Amino acid sequence: MSGAGGGRGCGSRVPQRAPWNLVAATAALCLVSATSVWTAGAAPMSREEKQRLGNQVLEMFDHAYGNYMEHAYPADELMPLTCRGRVRGQEPSRGDVDDALGKFSLTLIDSLDTLVVLNKTKEFEDAVRKVLRDVNLDNDVVVSVFETNIRVLGGLLGGHSLAIMLKEKGEYMQWYNDELLQMAKQLGYKLLPAFNTTSGLPYPRINLKFGIRKPEARTGTETDTCTACAGTLILEFAALSRFTGATIFEEYARKALDFLWEKRQRSSNLVGVTINIHTGDWVRKDSGVGAGIDSYYEYLLKAYVLLGDDSFLERFNTHYDAIMRYISQPPLLLDVHIHKPMLNARTWMDALLAFFPGLQVLKGDIRPAIETHEMLYQVIKKHNFLPEAFTTDFRVHWAQHPLRPEFAESTYFLYKATGDPYYLEVGKTLIENLNKYARVPCGFAAMKDVRTGSHEDRMDSFFLAEMFKYLYLLFADKEDIIFDVEDYIFTTEAHLLPLWLSTTNQSISKKNTTSDYTELDDSNFDWTCPNTQILFPNDPLYAQSIREPLKNVVDKSCPRGIIRVEESFRSGAKPPLRARDFMATNPEHLEILKKMGVSLIHLKDGRVQLVQHAIQAASSIDAEDGLRFMQEMIELSSQQQKEQQLPPRAVQIVSHPFFGRVVLTAGPAQFGLDLSKHKETRGFVASSKPYNGCSELTNPEAVMGKIALIQRGQCMFAEKARNIQNAGAIGGIVIDDNEGSSSDTAPLFQMAGDGKDTDDIKIPMLFLFSKEGSIILDAMREYEEVEVLLSDKAKDRAAILKDPDMENEEQPSSENDFQNQSAEQMASGSQEVDLVDEESPEEGSSNSHPDSSSPADRDSAAGGPPSEQNSHPTESPEPTRLDGECTDLDNQLEQQSDTEEDSNPNVSWGKKVQPIDSILADWNEDIEAFEMMEKDEL
């Protein structure tokens, strides 16, 4: 719901405190001059056709608004498939989407100024009376600060702006006495407690009745918010201050914007998607112009337009330069990393970036606006609507479409800037698609899947607030609108705020310290309006010439893989290697990687790193395939981590002389018996033959009824599981084949299936890195019979000792008793190897079992979620070693970890004592190191 506003803008340079009539005149000059001629190349649309389409928009609005009022009001939104209202708490929760609903008749408030734009003044007057009579803003409900600001506060202010305009005209609203403004002020004060943070960034949610952090508020514990959530307040809050004279609202909104500006990444001048509201640290460090950031950029430029503060324009231009340098890859807009802006953060785009061409029109940078808009239009022509997300080769990534208005918004502003009737035809297509695919008897239903045309039972308030407003304005002539829209600026929710606010109650406005006029080093950008004399100096086909190369960009890119495969088969060659098919052990695949300029590096911890150098590719085609392969691999890896992240499991050695003290962190499998839902599996271990388990076992009698040890590599994990299961094993442990790999230094590893149905695998399967696996192998060599317990978390030692199977075993002495790691630690993802030193029963030999407390556990205690820390490769600090008698961990903070030589399969069984002061110092260093690591993670 981002929007590029009308009114002054276009990057026009005006005095900081210009009289409002000069500001309005500048606005009119910008857009009127831009529409004075139309670009050749598209046949002009007749006045009758434009009028017909405008009337069609009016009828569509009546259908949506009328059904809301009949079937849903006073509920927040209409459910168009079931013809009833959506009331929060009475329908199944949709997660964050429901945070927009506050039991305050959201759709009615959001639609107020749309009624006036569509010349429905009588309906507007009735709607205002209903709002004043029925709407309660003191509900015990937790709402989004961002959504409540742009939809409800913005809706009340937009309604007030047009109510006083109509009152001045003398026909309607003569009874009005700023009642909507008083409601807006009440709501503004209800939102202010959200700003009670050290940074000035607001909490993302607030309870309308109880505020923040009170027990009954049920909110106030959040630590993160999106950049747009904190940076999309200045227009509404400043307007509220200018209307009422209460300066506090504008001051709080300015402080939040100032903090975001200070926290930008200084080398790239980009901002991340999510930020910690207390520390100012970036939580998500990817940057784009779509979801999470979009309206932050929009409000910087529009704050300059509305408030006349040149510092906002300076900030916007700085960011815009970075966007065009790194994110803009015409016609695409791709997210990048703020610290490494030359590196794309993802291979898909979200639908919210469709607002950006409209913002570029406001900036006056028309060429890239035309390019991106045309690309988006081609996607729409293929799918009828813009999918929520689509890939760089224009395939559907997320198939939903909640009737978003951003593309219609950009279409309107491009038409205003170019006068090209081509954009009227684009608007006509949008109307036809809405009526053909989204219209239902009780309104318009969002698309659940643009590929199948299935519907979702939702009609968001922004559909009425924005979509019909922009579509009507697209086809309306000036005489069709009862007021001059050029005297107003659109908020991100398309609510109208008057430009004369720039000179009203401006005592809090920050004056530029240099002069009343800003002299910026802004040589990259024109500070002029995008009128037709500049845009099309000698070429009336300018806009068409930009669009023409993009006409078939989607059709050419979408089926590219299919076409190339068909051509390859016809020529006898093989199709390009896809990331999902790649196997690091396949020599043919490695040869293809080399041809594409992709190098494969085996890391010490067992992972594989891929690096592409296009210059090393055999040809430009191969280099292109390599780039696509790398993008697919990044997306595949990210998707697997997010969708299938499982908690760690435990392998506990329970036989003599360990008695449950040795707990090894194990990676889970996405197939086989789920240890979190079933009883643990206990049994003696036996090595399989062949050790890789990739064929039928030759020693089934050895593994029958036991837990089989197998080595990683040579075949799929599921194939290994089937082979040992067929041999009669009751479980399996896969040991990494990369010597020295350890759970101390590598992220949690989980075994995936083979892409087939794995329901036939009934036994539990766990994965151990080389270092942990070698502990079991060494114990087998030392004691022959080694019994282990496979479980979702470590079992209490008392329960193990009470086990009947342990009655004849030699029990450990009480002074050597060791407190096992807690179930909470294991469940939270700590990667630990808990060992205790103990004298061997055999005379003359001793066992030293090192204990390793994982970085994930420490970071979790410090506040870092284990799921994040386990999802990225990290470096571990130099581990320390603690030997000697073990003591109760409740009384002493002892950090025990393996020495570097312990990663060798030949584990040392000597004794060595380390002072407790040294241990604590090392522990604190580890905590600091991993806190820093967490801060630097992407």
JOKA-V392819 format. One record per residue. SS is DSSP state (helix for helix, strand for strand, loop for the rest). OMEGA is omega in whole degrees, 0 to 359 (none if undefined). Layout:
SS;OMEGA  SS;OMEGA
This chain:
loop;176  loop;180  loop;171  loop;190  loop;174  loop;178  loop;180  loop;184  loop;184  loop;182  loop;184  loop;182  loop;181  loop;177  loop;183  loop;181  loop;181  loop;173  loop;187  helix;181  helix;176  helix;177  helix;180  helix;179  helix;177  helix;179  helix;181  helix;180  helix;181  helix;189  helix;179  helix;179  helix;181  helix;183  loop;184  loop;175  loop;176  loop;182  loop;178  loop;178  loop;176  loop;182  loop;179  loop;179  loop;183  loop;178  helix;180  helix;180  helix;177  helix;180  helix;179  helix;180  helix;176  helix;177  helix;178  helix;176  helix;178  helix;179  helix;179  helix;177  helix;179  helix;180  helix;181  helix;183  helix;181  helix;179  helix;175  helix;182  helix;182  helix;189  helix;188  helix;185  loop;10  loop;177  loop;183  loop;184  strand;177  strand;170  strand;194  loop;180  loop;180  loop;175  loop;176  strand;181  strand;175  strand;180  loop;183  loop;181  loop;179  loop;177  loop;176  loop;183  loop;176  loop;180  helix;185  helix;181  helix;182  helix;179  helix;176  helix;185  loop;182  loop;182  loop;179  loop;177  loop;188  helix;184  helix;179  helix;180  helix;181  helix;185  loop;189  helix;184  helix;174  helix;179  helix;181  helix;179  helix;180  loop;175  loop;177  loop;188  helix;179  helix;178  helix;178  helix;181  helix;177  helix;181  helix;179  helix;179  helix;178  helix;179  helix;182  helix;183  helix;193  helix;190  loop;178  loop;181  loop;184  loop;183  loop;176  loop;182  loop;179  strand;183  strand;175  strand;177  helix;181  helix;184  helix;180  helix;178  helix;187  helix;184  helix;186  helix;178  helix;178  helix;179  helix;178  helix;180  helix;177  helix;177  helix;178  helix;181  helix;183  helix;176  helix;180  helix;175  helix;180  helix;179  helix;179  helix;180  helix;169  loop;182  loop;182  loop;172  loop;181  loop;179  loop;189  loop;182  loop;175  loop;181  helix;178  helix;179  helix;178  helix;175  helix;179  helix;179  helix;177  helix;179  helix;178  helix;179  helix;177  helix;180  helix;185  helix;180  helix;178  helix;183  helix;182  loop;177  loop;181  loop;183  loop;187  loop;174  loop;184  loop;168  loop;181  loop;183  strand;179  strand;175  strand;185  loop;183  loop;189  loop;175  strand;188  loop;166  loop;171  loop;181  helix;182  helix;182  helix;180  loop;177  loop;181  loop;178  loop;181  loop;179  loop;186  strand;172  strand;179  strand;182  helix;178  helix;181  helix;181  helix;186  helix;181  loop;183  loop;194  helix;182  helix;182  helix;183  helix;178  helix;178  helix;178  helix;177  helix;182  helix;178  helix;189  helix;185  loop;178  loop;190  loop;189  helix;184  helix;179  helix;180  helix;181  helix;180  helix;177  helix;181  helix;178  helix;178  helix;179  helix;181  helix;178  helix;180  helix;180  helix;183  loop;177  loop;176  strand;193  loop;182  loop;181  loop;184  loop;176  strand;175  loop;179  loop;183  loop;186  strand;184  strand;176  strand;187  loop;181  loop;184  loop;184  loop;178  loop;177  strand;180  strand;172  strand;189  loop;172  strand;186  strand;178  loop;178  loop;181  loop;187  loop;176  loop;182  loop;193  helix;188  helix;172  helix;177  helix;181  helix;185  helix;173  helix;180  helix;183  helix;174  helix;174  helix;181  helix;186  helix;190  helix;178  loop;180  loop;186  helix;180  helix;178  helix;178  helix;178  helix;178  helix;181  helix;181  helix;177  helix;177  helix;184  helix;176  helix;179  helix;179  helix;182  helix;180  helix;189  helix;188  helix;182  strand;175  strand;193  loop;0  loop;185  strand;172  strand;189  loop;179  loop;178  strand;174  strand;185  loop;179  loop;179  loop;190  loop;176  loop;182  loop;179  strand;181  loop;178  loop;186  loop;178  strand;181  strand;178  strand;189  helix;183  helix;179  helix;180  helix;177  helix;194  helix;175  helix;177  helix;177  helix;178  helix;174  helix;178  helix;178  helix;182  loop;180  loop;194  helix;186  helix;179  helix;177  helix;178  helix;183  helix;182  helix;179  helix;181  helix;177  helix;180  helix;180  helix;178  helix;176  helix;179  helix;180  helix;179  helix;187  helix;182  loop;176  loop;177  loop;178  loop;179  loop;175  strand;179  strand;188  strand;180  loop;172  loop;167  loop;169  loop;181  strand;177  strand;169  strand;193  loop;184  loop;171  strand;183  loop;179  loop;181  loop;185  loop;190  helix;181  helix;177  helix;178  helix;180  helix;177  helix;179  helix;184  helix;175  helix;176  helix;178  helix;184  helix;186  helix;185  loop;184  loop;180  loop;175  helix;183  helix;171  helix;177  helix;176  helix;178  helix;177  helix;177  helix;180  helix;179  helix;181  helix;181  helix;178  helix;181  helix;184  helix;189  helix;186  helix;184  strand;177  strand;184  loop;184  loop;178  strand;177  strand;184  loop;176  strand;180  strand;176  strand;179  strand;182  loop;181  loop;182  loop;182  loop;180  strand;185  strand;173  strand;186  loop;179  loop;171  strand;186  loop;182  helix;182  helix;178  helix;178  helix;182  helix;189  helix;189  helix;184  helix;178  helix;182  helix;179  helix;179  helix;179  helix;179  helix;185  helix;185  loop;168  loop;186  helix;182  helix;178  helix;184  loop;189  loop;176  loop;182  loop;183  helix;179  helix;178  helix;185  strand;173  strand;178  strand;170  loop;180  loop;176  loop;178  loop;173  loop;189  strand;176  strand;185  strand;181  helix;180  helix;176  helix;182  helix;181  helix;182  loop;178  loop;186  helix;180  helix;180  helix;182  loop;181  loop;180  loop;179  loop;187  loop;183  loop;180  loop;176  loop;176  loop;181  loop;175  loop;184  loop;172  loop;188  loop;186  loop;181  loop;188  loop;174  loop;176  loop;184  loop;180  loop;180  loop;179  loop;189  helix;179  helix;178  helix;185  helix;186  loop;188  loop;183  loop;187  loop;178  loop;179  loop;186  helix;183  helix;180  helix;181  helix;177  helix;182  helix;191  helix;180  loop;183  loop;185  loop;185  loop;186  helix;181  helix;180  helix;180  helix;185  helix;187  helix;183  loop;186  helix;182  helix;181  helix;181  helix;182  helix;178  helix;180  helix;180  helix;181  helix;180  helix;180  helix;181  helix;179  loop;181  loop;181  loop;180  loop;179  loop;179  loop;178  loop;183  helix;183  helix;182  helix;189  loop;173  loop;185  loop;181  loop;181  loop;182  helix;180  helix;178  helix;179  helix;178  helix;178  helix;177  helix;180  helix;180  helix;180  loop;180  loop;181  strand;178  strand;179  strand;183  strand;176  strand;179  loop;183  loop;184  loop;176  loop;179  loop;179  strand;179  strand;180  strand;179  strand;179  strand;171  loop;186  helix;183  helix;180  helix;180  loop;183  loop;180  loop;179  helix;177  helix;179  helix;178  helix;178  helix;177  helix;179  helix;178  helix;179  helix;178  helix;180  helix;179  helix;177  helix;182  helix;178  helix;181  helix;181  helix;180  helix;180  helix;181  helix;180  helix;181  helix;184  helix;188  helix;190  loop;179  loop;180  loop;178  loop;180  loop;176  strand;183  strand;168  strand;187  strand;179  strand;188  loop;182  loop;178  loop;5  loop;188  loop;176  loop;174  loop;181  loop;182  strand;180  strand;182  strand;177  strand;184  strand;175  strand;181  loop;174  strand;179  loop;179  loop;179  loop;182  loop;179  loop;184  loop;178  loop;182  loop;182  loop;179  loop;180  loop;177  strand;183  strand;179  strand;176  strand;182  strand;178  strand;179  strand;179  loop;174  loop;0  loop;187  loop;180  loop;176  loop;185  loop;177  loop;180  loop;185  loop;178  loop;179  loop;182  helix;180  helix;182  helix;183  helix;181  loop;179  loop;181  loop;176  strand;187  strand;173  strand;179  strand;183  strand;178  loop;173  loop;172  loop;180  loop;182  loop;180  helix;181  helix;179  helix;177  helix;182  helix;181  helix;182  helix;181  helix;176  helix;179  helix;179  loop;177  loop;179  loop;179  loop;179  strand;181  strand;174  strand;177  strand;181  strand;183  loop;180  loop;177  loop;186  loop;177  loop;178  loop;186  loop;176  loop;177  loop;189  loop;182  loop;176  loop;180  loop;181  loop;176  loop;185  strand;179  loop;177  loop;182  loop;180  loop;179  loop;177  loop;182  loop;180  loop;180  loop;180  loop;186  loop;184  loop;177  strand;178  strand;178  strand;182  strand;175  strand;172  loop;186  helix;184  helix;179  helix;179  helix;181  helix;178  helix;177  helix;181  helix;178  helix;178  helix;178  helix;179  helix;184  helix;189  helix;179  loop;181  loop;180  loop;180  strand;182  strand;177  strand;176  strand;184  strand;178  loop;175  loop;185  loop;180  loop;180  loop;184  helix;180  helix;179  helix;179  helix;182  helix;178  loop;182  loop;181  helix;182  helix;184  helix;187  loop;183  loop;179  loop;177  loop;183  loop;179  loop;179  loop;186  helix;182  helix;178  helix;181  loop;185  loop;177  loop;184  loop;178  loop;184  loop;178  helix;181  helix;180  helix;181  helix;182  helix;182  loop;173  loop;179  loop;181  loop;189  loop;168  strand;184  strand;180  loop;178  loop;177  loop;182  strand;177  strand;178  loop;177  loop;180  loop;184  loop;176  loop;178  loop;180  strand;181  strand;174  loop;183  loop;182  loop;178  loop;181  strand;176  loop;192  loop;174  helix;180  helix;180  helix;181  helix;180  helix;178  helix;178  helix;180  loop;176  loop;181  loop;180  loop;182  helix;182  helix;179  helix;184  helix;181  loop;186  loop;182  loop;175  loop;180  loop;176  loop;180  loop;175  loop;179  loop;183  loop;176  loop;183  loop;179  loop;177  loop;180  loop;183  loop;179  loop;179  loop;182  loop;182  loop;177  loop;182  loop;181  loop;177  loop;183  loop;178  loop;182  loop;181  loop;184  loop;171  loop;183  helix;182  helix;179  helix;178  helix;175  loop;180  loop;179  loop;185  loop;177  loop;182  loop;180  loop;180  loop;180  loop;183  loop;178  loop;182  loop;182  helix;178  helix;179  helix;180  helix;181  helix;179  helix;178  helix;181  helix;179  helix;177  helix;179  helix;180  helix;180  helix;181  helix;183  helix;172  helix;177  helix;178  helix;180  helix;182  helix;183  helix;182  loop;176  loop;none
